[in-house]
Amino acid sequence: MRRMILRILATLALAALVPLAASTAASPASVRVQVVDPAGVPVRDAVVELDRSGGYRGGAIRFPWHMAMAQKGQEFVPGTLIVARGSSVAFPNLDRVRHSVYSFSKAARFSIDLYGRDQSRTQKFAIAGSVALGCNIHDWMNGYIRVVETPYAAKTDHNGYARIAAVPYGSYGLTVWHPRARLPGGEFKRSLTIDTGSIAQRVQMRLR
């Protein structure tokens, strides 16, 4: 009788471990990518993207930051903005002078006429890719919008690190983009398999 009870308890314990192991295996991963130049100096404001093989099939892509690029101090702020394809971006003018916004990029060709302080304009970005922005009045103003088709995207900080959380296991294409990268389209690409809870990558990128 005692052996039978022990056997039953062992079977129940094993059954309890199986779903726990499956749950652990299915847990999303955390991916950290550092981007540096050939001298090892961190590259700031590089966009890191993870595109799953077969494409993203989830719901609407939403990022925690505002879909807005302000004109402040006669600069575009932030200088680089990540948005999901199909997003509308606001361009509020926070300066005392008038500004315009234009782009000749393949992913978005448009022109917004001059508008004044505390006014705002919006533009929709329907095609994935890189969009370089300018102002017709202030030639030194440059901004960049990276339009993506994945929720797994982030921008590098001052130490060159981009962190992407809650990434499901699987095969991905890793893309690192920077407007001054000496690469076709400004993009570095490699394949990446995510099969563990924490992934670290280091990418070297030569800038103009």
C-alpha positions in Angstrom: 0.0 0.0 0.0 2.8 2.4 0.9 4.6 1.7 -2.4 1.4 2.4 -4.3 1.0 5.7 -2.5 4.6 6.7 -3.2 4.2 5.7 -6.9 1.1 7.9 -7.1 2.8 10.8 -5.5 5.8 10.5 -7.8 3.5 10.4 -10.8 1.7 13.6 -9.6 5.0 15.4 -9.0 6.2 14.5 -12.6 2.9 15.7 -14.1 3.2 18.9 -12.2 6.7 19.5 -13.6 5.8 19.0 -17.2 3.6 22.1 -17.6 6.1 24.0 -15.6 8.9 23.1 -18.0 6.7 23.9 -21.0 5.8 27.3 -19.5 9.4 28.1 -18.8 10.4 27.1 -22.4 7.6 29.3 -23.8 8.6 32.4 -21.7 9.6 35.4 -23.7 13.2 36.5 -23.9 15.0 39.7 -23.2 17.3 40.9 -26.0 20.1 43.4 -25.4 22.1 44.8 -28.4 25.1 47.1 -28.1 26.2 49.1 -31.1 29.7 50.5 -31.3 32.0 52.0 -33.9 35.3 50.3 -34.9 37.1 52.1 -32.0 34.6 50.6 -29.6 32.8 53.9 -28.9 29.1 53.5 -28.3 26.8 54.6 -31.1 23.7 56.5 -29.9 20.3 56.6 -31.5 20.8 53.5 -33.7 17.5 51.7 -34.3 17.5 48.0 -33.5 14.7 45.8 -34.9 13.8 42.1 -34.6 11.7 40.9 -37.5 10.3 37.4 -37.0 10.6 34.9 -39.9 7.2 34.9 -41.6 6.4 38.3 -40.4 4.6 39.7 -37.3 1.1 38.2 -37.0 0.0 39.8 -33.7 -2.4 42.7 -33.2 -1.8 46.4 -33.7 1.8 47.6 -32.9 2.0 50.2 -30.1 5.1 51.7 -28.6 5.3 53.4 -25.2 6.5 56.7 -26.5 4.5 59.4 -28.1 4.1 59.4 -31.9 5.4 63.0 -32.1 8.5 64.8 -33.2 8.6 68.4 -32.0 10.5 71.4 -33.4 12.3 72.9 -30.4 15.4 75.1 -30.3 15.4 74.9 -34.1 15.9 71.1 -33.9 13.8 68.1 -34.4 13.2 66.4 -31.0 13.7 63.5 -30.7 16.2 63.4 -33.5 15.2 59.8 -34.3 11.7 58.4 -33.8 10.5 54.8 -34.2 6.9 54.4 -35.4 4.8 51.5 -36.6 3.8 51.3 -40.2 0.5 53.2 -40.6 1.1 55.5 -37.7 0.3 59.3 -37.9 3.0 61.5 -36.4 2.4 64.9 -34.9 4.9 67.7 -35.6 4.3 70.4 -32.9 6.1 73.7 -33.3 7.5 74.8 -29.9 9.7 77.6 -31.3 9.0 81.3 -31.7 9.8 81.0 -35.4 7.8 79.3 -38.2 8.8 75.9 -39.5 8.0 73.5 -42.3 8.5 69.8 -42.6 9.4 67.9 -45.7 10.9 64.6 -46.9 12.2 63.3 -50.2 12.7 59.8 -48.9 11.4 56.8 -50.8 9.3 55.6 -47.8 7.5 59.0 -47.5 7.6 62.0 -49.9 5.7 64.9 -48.5 5.8 68.6 -47.8 4.1 70.5 -44.9 3.9 74.3 -45.4 5.1 76.8 -42.9 3.3 77.0 -39.6 3.8 79.0 -36.4 4.4 78.6 -32.7 2.1 76.3 -30.7 0.7 74.9 -33.9 1.0 71.3 -35.0 0.7 69.3 -38.2 0.4 65.5 -38.7 1.6 63.1 -41.3 0.8 59.4 -41.8 3.6 56.9 -42.6 2.2 54.0 -44.6 5.4 52.4 -45.9 8.2 50.8 -43.8 11.7 52.2 -44.1 13.7 55.3 -43.2 12.5 58.8 -43.6 14.8 61.8 -43.5 13.2 65.1 -42.5 14.1 68.7 -43.1 12.8 72.2 -42.7 12.8 74.6 -45.7 13.7 77.6 -43.6 16.4 76.1 -41.4 18.7 73.9 -43.5 20.6 72.5 -40.5 17.5 70.9 -39.1 17.6 67.1 -39.6 15.3 64.5 -38.2 14.7 60.8 -38.9 11.7 58.5 -38.6 12.2 54.8 -38.8 9.0 53.1 -39.8 8.9 49.4 -38.7 6.6 46.4 -39.1 7.5 44.8 -35.8 6.8 45.6 -32.1 10.3 44.4 -31.2 12.2 47.6 -31.9 14.2 50.1 -29.7 16.8 52.9 -29.9 20.3 52.7 -28.5 21.1 54.9 -25.5 24.2 56.9 -24.7 26.1 53.7 -23.9 25.0 52.2 -27.2 22.6 49.7 -25.7 19.1 48.9 -27.0 16.9 46.6 -24.8 13.9 44.7 -26.2 11.8 42.7 -23.8 9.1 40.0 -24.1 10.4 38.6 -27.4 9.0 35.1 -28.2 11.4 32.3 -29.0 12.0 31.8 -32.7 14.1 32.8 -35.7 14.5 36.5 -36.4 16.3 38.9 -38.7 18.3 41.5 -36.6 18.5 44.9 -38.3 20.5 47.8 -37.0 19.9 51.2 -38.7 21.6 54.5 -38.3 21.4 57.5 -40.7 25.2 57.9 -40.8 26.1 54.2 -41.1 28.5 53.4 -44.0 26.2 50.5 -45.2 23.6 50.2 -48.0 20.5 51.8 -46.7 22.3 52.5 -43.4 21.4 48.9 -42.3 23.4 46.1 -40.7 21.6 42.7 -40.9 22.2 39.3 -39.4 20.1 36.3 -38.6 19.3 35.6 -34.9 17.8 32.6 -33.2 16.2 33.3 -29.8 16.1 30.1 -27.8 17.0 31.2 -24.3 15.7 33.8 -21.8 18.5 36.3 -22.3 20.3 37.2 -25.5 23.2 39.7 -25.9 24.6 40.9 -29.2 27.3 43.4 -30.1 27.3 45.1 -33.5 30.1 47.1 -34.9 29.1 49.9 -37.3 31.2 52.4 -39.1 29.7 55.9 -39.3 30.3 58.8 -41.8 
